[in-house]
């Protein structure tokens, strides 16, 4: 007989594993709600053209794409940004601004598998539409930080690297470079951390040798790690766009400092994020110890809604992947042991006890308590063992004598103490006991 296994890069979640993922999702949802973000969802299958329009034909290499039975070219979504831009663009005139939305969904990319990366993964996505100033970045970076802090992570565990593609464009433009050369330089900057000087091959292949003086200025700009250093570097460059951009940096960093979040944020112009649709501030969250790949990333993409058929609408967003994030929590010992046992376990003697218990079982479940009972008759000893192993707080005992007298024995399984309760008071007693602990 054939045996079937999960496809490479895909995941399965047994109940104990799913409980951990559900814990992560629950805290992300709670955090987004406190920031006033509204949750949305969207199809997992989209037209292939949606991703080509955003990223070009090269994206197809990573897609799970096919032709459906209606002859349409479709793909499992590899990310949420094009979809949310489509949704917002379709109703932009009817939505109150700023539009603050979040989602938690599943995504698919045919990539080489490695630690913290699979071909099927989940992401928390948060976006703000309709706010052109750095106030949107303030809100999103604060949300990102709190989405990590909610689990007990501190500035000793992670940090956010903050950069600015617009600043790079204005700076390199002031040095005399045209847009194609600027884009080639930014591609090199994006790859420099991993490949060193070899990253500049992308420039030399297109435009010939890079002037040593220009390279020195690019490397000096790339190494900037503070606002003061940035301001000092730009002294003497008379460019209104650079001056305006510095003002935005000051507004952003002052606001984060006022929130008490400055210790989590580092200026790092080496971060430019490779996707060409980013148009301003970009940021990434990283593990302080450097053992893991990026925990989260995002930035401003003011042109994408219009590019995908909607109106001109400024936008900023970020995503947190669940795989790397779960690894970080496990490394730091912050993934709690999640008990999925019942609140109450019913120990039942015979058919009379079973019928007497059913009314209480249903009433307690309707009141929101988790209740289990043996589906088949078994010895009291086995039932008490099952009650202890289940992790229940209370055992309700429906023996023949108790049923005859119209009472139920309630045993505290931790303290091994018992009391008798009138049958019509069982639900009230259970509620009072569990709410007091």
Secondary structure, DSSP 8 states (H G I E B T S, - for coil): -------TT-----HHHHHHHHHHHHHHHHHHHHTT-EE----SEEEHHHHHHHH-GGGGGG--EEE-TTS-EEEE-S-SHHHHHHHHHHTGGGS-SSEEEEEEEEEE-----BTTB-SEEEEEEEEEES--STHHHHHHHHHHHHHHHTTT--TTTEEEEEEEHHHHHHHHHHTT--HHHHHHHHHHHHHHHHHGGGGGHHHHHHH-S--HHHHHHHHHHHT--SHHHHHHHTTT---HHHHHHHHHHHHHHHHHHHTT-GGGEEE-TT---S-TT--SEEEEEEETTS-SS-SEEEEE-TTHHHHTTS----EEEEEEEHHHHHHHHHHTT-S-------SEEEEE-HHHHHHHHHHHHHHHHHTT--EEE-SS---HHHHHHHHHHHT-SEEEEE-HHHHHHTEEEEEETTTTEEEEEEGGGHHHHHHHHHHT-
